[in-house]
């Protein structure tokens, strides 16, 4: 192979390396974005679990209050 052939091959290889380096940087950025999204998803699930617990507690209190009101009305003869 002539020097000209080696120069062309070297140029192509450098272009390929440059492209690969660029792709690696893009993949790294995507990985960072995915990590942030996963963290946000985890935080959202934690908040939803906490809200669900609060809703369950409120529903339980509501049920107890209604039961107490019913008992008081029954005792007072309002039914």
C-alpha positions as CSV (number, residue, x, y, z in Angstrom):
1,X,0.0,0.0,0.0
2,X,1.3,3.4,-0.9
3,X,1.8,6.3,1.5
4,X,-1.3,7.9,-0.1
5,X,-3.3,4.8,0.7
6,X,-2.1,4.8,4.3
7,X,-2.9,8.5,4.6
8,X,-6.5,7.9,3.3
9,X,-6.9,5.0,5.7
10,X,-5.5,7.1,8.6
11,X,-8.0,9.9,7.7
12,X,-10.9,7.4,7.7
13,X,-9.8,5.9,11.0
14,X,-9.5,9.3,12.6
15,X,-13.0,10.2,11.3
16,X,-14.4,7.0,12.7
17,X,-12.7,7.7,16.1
18,X,-14.2,11.2,16.1
19,X,-17.6,9.8,15.4
20,X,-17.3,7.2,18.1
21,X,-16.1,9.8,20.6
22,X,-19.1,12.0,19.8
23,X,-21.5,9.0,20.2
24,X,-19.9,8.1,23.5
25,X,-20.5,11.7,24.8
26,X,-24.1,11.5,23.6
27,X,-24.6,8.2,25.3
28,X,-23.2,9.6,28.5
29,X,-25.6,12.5,28.4
30,X,-28.5,10.1,27.8
31,X,-27.4,8.0,30.7
32,X,-27.4,11.1,33.0
33,X,-30.9,12.0,31.8
34,X,-32.1,8.5,32.4
35,X,-30.6,8.6,35.9
36,X,-32.4,11.8,36.7
37,X,-35.7,10.5,35.3
38,X,-35.4,7.3,37.4
39,X,-34.7,9.4,40.5
40,X,-37.7,11.5,39.8
41,X,-39.8,8.5,39.2
42,X,-38.7,7.0,42.5
43,X,-39.5,10.2,44.4
44,X,-42.9,10.4,42.7
45,X,-43.7,6.8,43.8
46,X,-42.6,7.6,47.4
47,X,-44.9,10.7,47.4
48,X,-47.8,8.7,45.9
49,X,-47.3,6.0,48.6
50,X,-47.4,8.7,51.3
51,X,-50.5,10.3,49.8
52,X,-52.2,6.9,49.7
53,X,-51.4,6.3,53.4
54,X,-52.9,9.8,54.2
55,X,-56.1,9.1,52.2
56,X,-56.5,5.7,53.9
57,X,-56.1,7.4,57.3
58,X,-58.7,10.1,56.4
59,X,-61.1,7.5,55.1
60,X,-60.8,5.6,58.3
61,X,-61.4,8.7,60.4
62,X,-64.4,9.6,58.2
63,X,-65.9,6.2,58.7
64,X,-65.4,6.4,62.5
65,X,-66.9,9.8,62.6
66,X,-70.0,8.7,60.7
67,X,-70.3,5.7,62.9
68,X,-70.1,7.8,66.0
69,X,-72.7,10.2,64.6
70,X,-75.0,7.3,63.9
71,X,-74.6,5.9,67.4
72,X,-75.3,9.3,69.0
73,X,-78.4,9.9,66.8
74,X,-79.6,6.3,67.6
75,X,-79.0,6.9,71.4
76,X,-80.9,10.2,71.2
77,X,-83.8,8.5,69.4
78,X,-83.4,10.5,66.2
79,X,-83.9,7.5,64.0
